[in-house]
């Protein structure tokens, strides 16, 4: 993809939601992100548990952001490899680099 094409590309709404939710320095679970995203997009008549369909997209975007160094995926409070992890994880802002 060229630089011009990436400039015209709209930001992914799930990516924006993830980054907004970790901006304050706290951590969130992928489930919390999916639920918040669904709550914002939900219309009357949609099922209450419809957020499940966003879980895969949230995890994929979290992995992408972790590979870019924009967030950290943790399990039991410890960073995990975004290319190889399982289980219950949380997302948090990358800690500042130590000098």
C-alpha positions in Angstrom: 0.0 0.0 0.0 1.3 3.4 -0.9 1.5 6.4 1.5 -1.2 8.2 -0.5 -3.6 5.2 -0.2 -3.0 5.0 3.6 -3.7 8.7 4.0 -7.1 8.3 2.4 -8.0 5.2 4.4 -10.5 5.7 7.3 -9.4 4.5 10.7 -10.9 1.2 11.8 -13.6 1.9 14.4 -12.7 -1.1 16.5 -9.0 0.1 16.6 -10.2 3.6 17.6 -12.4 2.1 20.4 -9.5 0.0 21.8 -7.1 2.9 21.8 -9.7 5.2 23.4 -10.4 2.7 26.2 -6.7 2.3 27.1 -5.8 5.9 26.8 -6.1 6.6 30.5 -3.4 4.0 31.2 -5.8 1.3 32.5 -6.3 -2.1 31.0 -9.4 -3.6 29.4 -10.4 -7.1 28.3 -11.3 -7.8 24.7 -14.8 -8.6 25.9 -15.2 -5.1 27.4 -14.1 -3.5 24.1 -16.5 -5.7 22.1 -19.4 -4.8 24.5 -18.6 -1.1 24.4 -18.4 -1.1 20.6 -21.7 -3.0 20.3 -23.4 -0.7 22.8 -22.5 2.3 20.6 -23.7 0.6 17.3 -26.7 -1.2 18.7 -30.1 -0.3 17.4 -33.5 -1.3 18.9 -34.4 -4.9 18.2 -30.8 -6.1 18.2 -30.1 -8.9 20.8 -28.4 -7.9 24.0 -25.6 -10.5 23.5 -24.8 -9.4 19.9 -21.4 -8.1 21.1 -20.1 -11.7 20.7 -19.8 -11.2 16.9 -17.2 -8.5 17.5 -14.8 -10.6 19.6 -12.8 -11.9 16.7 -12.4 -8.4 15.2 -11.3 -7.0 18.6 -8.7 -9.7 19.1 -7.4 -9.3 15.5 -7.1 -5.5 15.9 -5.4 -5.9 19.3 -2.8 -8.3 17.8 -2.2 -5.9 15.0 -1.8 -2.9 17.4 0.6 -5.0 19.6 2.7 -5.9 16.6 3.0 -2.2 15.8 4.0 -1.5 19.4 0.9 0.6 20.1 -0.5 -1.6 22.9 0.5 -4.5 25.1 -1.4 -7.8 25.5 -1.1 -9.2 29.0 -2.0 -12.4 30.7 -1.9 -12.5 34.5 -0.3 -9.1 34.4 2.6 -10.2 32.3 3.2 -9.2 28.6 2.6 -12.0 26.1 3.9 -12.5 22.6 1.1 -11.2 20.2 2.0 -14.0 17.8 1.5 -16.8 20.3 -0.9 -16.5 23.3 -3.9 -18.3 24.7 -6.4 -17.7 27.4 -7.8 -14.7 29.2 -5.9 -11.5 28.3 -6.1 -7.8 28.9 -5.0 -4.9 26.7 -3.1 -2.0 28.0 -1.1 1.0 26.7 2.6 0.3 26.1 4.6 1.3 29.1 7.2 4.0 28.5 10.6 2.8 27.4 13.1 2.5 30.2 16.3 4.5 29.6 
